[in-house]
Amino acid sequence: AFHALGAGLVALSLGAGGALVSRDGERYEVRPPKIKEVNPVGSGDALVAGFAVGIERDLPLAETARLGVAAGTANALSWDIGHFTREEVEAVAAQVQVIPV
C-alpha cells in the first residue's frame, strides 16, 4: 500500500521482532538475534539511523536492513540510550537473519 502511495522504500518496525522491508520488488523479514534486553528506549531511532547509513552508503536493501536492525538491537544492550560502538553493531549484524519473503 505504501508503494502505491509513492514510497520507494518501506520499512516496518516489528519492535523486538525485527522489521519487514521492501523496495523495487525485493521483500525481506529481518530478525534480530535473541538478546538479554537492557533498555529498549531509542532502539527504533537507532534502527532508522542504521537504515540511513545503509542508504547513504548505497548498500543493497538486505544489507541496509541488516544494519538497521543491528543498530536497534545494539542500542537495547545498554542502559545508555544511543551508546553503542560500530564494533558492537557489526557483531550483532553478523547474527541478524535476513529472509526473503
Steps between C-alpha positions, in 0.01 A plus 500: 500500500780745582668432166173587324514836679847567357734363768815357344616315811268373771630389840257382765644454848380195691662618823700221661388277210710689244360656184333444165653689207426532130624692197474441125348153539750388768341403832669380817415402853792605718536320833735612777688248712359414839657731756472588867330836454622768741323815377301516175445878515636654182530171313254609231700818448821295479333274242413803287856632536641165388270504198615854419864391509424208269315724256779760509757228427279370216494151652263236363161495672575179691820648647333834574229315691758285681687813609182671620381204708852448637522863614159480668598177672841632609326799658287268716812336648592808709328719759638805320279603209688512169824391664644218291806454283543413135660174611194413709271567204720287274498213753119512522467536121683170454213334691208679332293278268384654171232279346353562154118496508 
